[in-house]
């Protein structure tokens, strides 16, 4: 039985539903390496358990996830030599040099893990609330269904705050649409915040009644259809572009920091204006032509 530091794992309804909770509320569930590795273990644990039919992924506190952890004390210590270094930073390319190390580490721990969770052999539901930032979208998009609180907002801010071309798992054109990002169409159900947990569990229970093979084949039919439309290859291409963007900043910044800085017109993340929701009239306006 795994012991987790950054997440919680529990089963409900005699084990038919597994619920995984991102449990760093003080950090707004920012994704440090330890959390991501634990999350991979928990998803694998639910997948291996033949009793589990549905997996719920949620976040403790006011936000589902604020994205990748860019600089908490824990995150910094995980990346540096010392007693708190995470073992994953010395494998899977972590000991290579320059852009190769960053590319391999991000492929394993930001990109391929997300794609693996998307293809999990169980039905998955993301239960989201608050503002879902950047890599928080990646976790949400990896799930088959999304249930949102009425206060939920969705924002990838890495373009304006880091000078980067989106997150590593670039599903934006498929989830948002290439132009009309405000017309999301990606949320399965919306509930008030105080009903969110109960209604998500009720939704999971309905799905759990479906025969397991039928549920899996429905999921696979959707995933294979989207992949045949180009999703799989597009993800690979966009990940490569993401790495070019990192390499550009690492080359021109004097300290080799791999994201944009104020010197080049990028607003620092801690000084950036708050996310603004799309205007209601814009969302409801019919398309021209």
N, C-alpha and C positions, 0 to 999 in steps of 0.2 A: 504494500500500500504506500503510494507516494506521499511525501510530506511537502506541502507547498508553502512558500513564503509570500508570494505576490498574487495568488489566485485562491479561490475556494472551489471545491468540487463536491457536489452532493447528488444523490439520486432520489427520485420521488416516484410515487405510484408503483411500489414494489419493484423499483429499478428500471421501469420502462422509460423514464425521462431523466436525463442527466442535465444538471444545471451547473454551468461554469461561470464564476463571477470574477471579473477583474477587480482586484482588491487593493488598490493604491489610491483611496479616495483623496488623501491629502495632496497627492500629486496629480489629481484628476485622471487617474488611471493611465498616466503616461507610460509608454511601452519601453521599459528598460530591457536589457538583454535577458535578465533573469525571468522577467514576466513572460517574454516571448517563448523561451525554452520551456518553461512550466506549462504554458498554454498548449504548446505542441504535444507535450506529454499527456495533458488532460484530454485533448481531442483524440489522441491515439488510444487512450484508456477507454474512452466512451465507444470508439469504433470497435475495439477488440471485444467489448462486452456484448454478448449476443442478446442479453436481456434488454439493453438500451435500444429504443426505437427512435427517439427524438432528443436532440441536444439543444439546450437554450444557452446562449452566450449573453451575459449582461454585465453591467459595470456598477460597482458600489458608489454611492455619493451622487452629486448633482450632475455629473457628466459621464457618458458612456466611456469615452476615451478622448484625451486631448492630443493624441498622436504619439509620435516617437519622443522618447525622453531625450531632450537636447542638452541637458546639463545639470540634473540633480546630483547631489553628492554621491548617491548610490550608483548612478549611471557612469559618472566619471571614474569612480573606483573600480567598476567592473572592467573598464577598458585599459587600466594601467597595471603594471606589475605590482604585486603586493598580495597580502593575505585575502583581500576582497576581490581580486581579479576573477572574472567569470571564466571557467575553463573553455567556453566556446570561442573566446577571442584568440586562442592560440592554436586553433584547428581550422579546417575548412578555409584555408587561405589566409588566416590571420597572421601568420609569420612571414608572408610574402611582402614585397616592397611596393610602395607607391599605389598607383591606381589598381594594380592587380589585387592587392589585399582588400581594398575597399569594395571592388567589384565582386569578388568571391564571397566576402562576408555578407554583403547586401543580398546577393543571390540566394544564399542559404537561409538567412535569418529575416529578410524583409520580403523577398519575392517568392521563391519556391515554396517556402512554408505556407504562405497565403494561398498559393495555387493548390497545394496539397489539401489544405483545409476546405477549399471550395469543392474539391472532389471527394470529400469524406463519404464513406459508404453508409452514412446515416443522414436523416433529414435534420437540418440545422435552422434555428431561428435566432436572429439577433434582436435583442430587446434594448432599445436605445432611448436615451433622454438627454436633454441639454444640448449644447453645441457639440457636434461630432466633427472633430478636426482631422484633416490630413490622413495620417496612418490609421486613425479611428475609422475612416471610411473603408480602408482596406479590410479590417476585421469584419465590418458590417457587410461589405460586398461579398465576402467569402461565404456568407451564409445564404441558404436557399430562400429564406423568408425574412422579412424585416417588419417588426412591430415597433411603432414609435409613440412616444408621449406627445401630447399636443405642443409642448414647448421645444420639440426637437428642431435643430437647425443643422445644416450640412455645409461644411466649408473646407475646401482645400486651399490653404493660405500659403503654401510653400513657394508659389510663384512670386507673390508680393513680399513675403517676409524672409525668404531664403534665396530668391533668385534662381529657383530650380523649376524644371519642367514637370511639375506634379510629383506624386509619390511613386514608389518603385513598382507597385502593382497598378498599372495605369488603366483602370477600367472605366475612366470617365466617359468616353464617347458612347459606351454601351449602357452605362447606368444613368447618365444625365442626358445623353443626346449631344451631338457636336455643337449645337448652337443654343438650344433652349434649355439651359441648365436649370432654370427656375421651374420648369414644368417637369418635375422629377420623375413621377411615374414609377418609383422604385420601392415605395413603402407599401407593404401588404395591408396593414391596418393601423389606425391611429386611435389612441385612448387618452383620457386624462391621466396625469401623472400618478394620481393616487390609485388608479385602477390598473396601471400598466402591468405590474407583476402578476396580479391575479388573472387578468385577461390573456396575457401571454401564456401562462400555464394552461388556461382553458383551451387556448388555440393548440398548444402542443398536445394536449390530451385528445383532441379531435383527430389530429394527424396520427397519433399513436394507435388509433383504432384501425387504421388502414393496414392491410396485409403488407408485411415488410418488403416482399419482392415488388409488389405494385408500387409502393412508395419510392423504392430505389430506382425502378425503371422510369417513373415519371421524372424524377430528378435527372437521371441520365439522358432522357430524351431532350430535356431543356438544355442541359450542358452541351450535349453533342450538337444540337441544332445551332447554338451560339458559336461553338468552336468551328463548325463548318461554314459559318458566316465570316470567319476570320479572327475570332476573339483570341484564340490560342497564339497564333502567329503575331497578332498585334501586340499582345503582352510582351512577347520576346523582343520585338523591335523597340518598343517604348522603354523597356528596361535598359537596352543598350544606349539609347539616347540619354536616358537619365545619367548613366555613367559618364558619357561625354560631357554633360553639363557639370558634373562633379569635377572632372579632370580639368575643365576650363578654369573653374574658380581656384582649384588647388595650384594651378600654374601661375595665375596672375596675382594671387594674394601673397604678400611677403611672408606671412606665417604659414602658407600652404593650406589655410583653412578651406575645406572643400565646398563651401556655399558662399553666396553673395554677401557683401558687406556694405556698410553705409558709404564707404569711399566710392563705390560704384553705383550709388543711387538706390540701394536696397534698404528699405526701412527695417531697422532692428526689430526682431520679433516682440521684444518687451516694450516697444514704443509704438507699435502698429495700432491703427484705429480698430475699434471693435467690428466684428462681422455684422453686416447689415443683411436683413432678410430681403428677398425679392418683394417688390411692391405687389400688393394684392391685385390691383387692377392690371398689372403686367401679367400676372399668372393667369387671370381669367380672360384676358384679351384674345380674341380669335386671331389666328395667323393670317397674314396678308396674302391675297391671291388664292 
